[in-house]
């Protein structure tokens, strides 16, 4: 049931965030994302569902075609995100950057389990599992460092008149 809802949300959201090509006053093409830039890290959450499904299916039924399809879908979405990494990293650091950590850990786990499940004779698959594990660990440490740095160095002053945070800092509150 969860994968059906994931598929519906995946299709709906990717239709919403699709790049719209427009022409400016000089006739040059400008691409406009219809998705707020602060929410770009949330796109990584689409990697988590097929990764978790592949890990679960592989643990229950062994690494058959269904679990391999889940792993392949997760890898495809990861490659799509990797191609759009400059759009994702263009955003200012907020708490939403923690959305990078779980999906990267999930894809590294499913890739490691897949490498173990198919016999681990494929050196490319073992290398991919290792690289993804190191990368996800580095991302977690980087986001943790940004969180600590931003938490200590940003001013959390609340304006008495409006009740809003004057410098949003970590949470990006308007």
N, C-alpha and C positions, 0 to 999 in steps of 0.2 A: 504494500500500500504506500509506503514511504517513497519508493522509487517512482511510482506513478505520479505522486504529487510533485516530486523533484523534477520530473520530466515536464509537467505542465508549467511549473514556475520557471524552469530553465528556458522553455520556448517563449513564454510571455516576457520575461525579463530581457532576453537577448533581442527580442523584437523591439522592446522599449529603448534599449541602450544603443541600438544600431546607429551607426554614424550617418548623419544626414549631410549630403553634399549640397552646398549652396554656392551661389556666385555672389561675390561682393560687388561694390560699385564699379570696380575696374574690370570686372569680368573674370577675376581669378577664382579658382575653386577654393572654398574653405570648408573644412570638415568640422561639424559641430556635434559633440556628444550630447545626447538628451538625458544624461545621467549626472547627478551632482558629483563633482570631483572628490568631495570628502567621502563619498560612498564607494569609490572605486575599489578599495581593498576588499569590500564585501563580495566582489565577483569571485574571489578565490574560494569562497565557500562552496561553489559549484564543483570543486574538485573532491570535496569530502564525501559526498554521497556515493558516487561510484567506487571510491577507494574503500570506504567502509563496507559496502556491499560485496566487493571483490574479496576483501579479507575474510568476511563472514562466510561467504559461499565457499571459498577455498578451504576454510577450516572445517566446514560441515561436510561438503561433498568431495573434497579434493580439488585439484586444479584442472577442472574440465573446461569445456568451451565457454560456459556461462561466466565463470570467474575470470577467464582470460578476456572476454568481451568487456567486463566491468573494468579490468585493469587497463585495457586499451582505450576505453572512453575517458578514464581519468587521465591517462597520458596525453590524449588528444586535447583535452581541456587545458591541461598544464602547458602544452606547447602553444596553444592559443593565448594563454595569459603571458607566457614568456615573450611572445611576439609583440604584445601590447604593454610591456613592462615600463616603457617611458611614460605612458599615460598614467600608470598606476603609481609610479614613484614621484610624479609631479605634485602630488598633494602634500600639504603640510602635515606634519606628524600629529595624529590624534589617536584616541583610544581605538579607533576602527582599524589601525594597523595591526592589532592583535588578531584580526581576521586572517592574516597571512600565515599564522603559526600552525593552527590545527590542520588545515588542508595540506600544508607541506609535510607535516608529520604523518598524516594519513596516506599520502601518496608514497612516502618513503617506506612506510610499514607494508603497504600492499606490494610494493616492488620487491622488498626484502623477502616477504613470504612467498611471492611468486618465484623468485630465484631459488629459494629453498625447496619449493614444491615441485618444480620441474627437474630437479636433480642438480641444479647449480653448475652444470657443465659449461654453460654459456658465459664466457668471460665478460662479454659486453653487458649482459644483464646483471652480473655481479658488480661490475664497475658502476653501472647506473644506480643500483641500489646503494652502493657506498657513497656516491656523489650526492644523491638525494638526501641521505641521512646526514651527511656533513653539512649540506646546504640548509636543511631544515633546522639543524642545531644552531648554525650561525645566524639564521634569521631570528630564532627565538632569543638568542643572546643580544642581538642588535636591537630588537624591539624592546627588550627588557632594559637595555642601556638607555635608549631614547626615553623610555617611560620614567626611569629614575632621574635622568638629566632634566627632562621637562618638568617633572614634579618638583624638583628642588629649585630650578632657575626661573620659573615663570611666576608672575605676580597673580595672585588669586583674589584681587581686590574686587569687592562688590560695590557698585555705584548705589549710593543711598537713595537717589531720586528714582532711578529706573528699576533697581533690583537686579540688574544684569551684571555679569562678570565683565569687567572692563578689558582685561586681557585674558581671553579664554584659555590659553595655554593647553594643557593636556586634554581636556574634554571637548574642546571646540564648541562650547555653548554659545549661542547667539544672544 
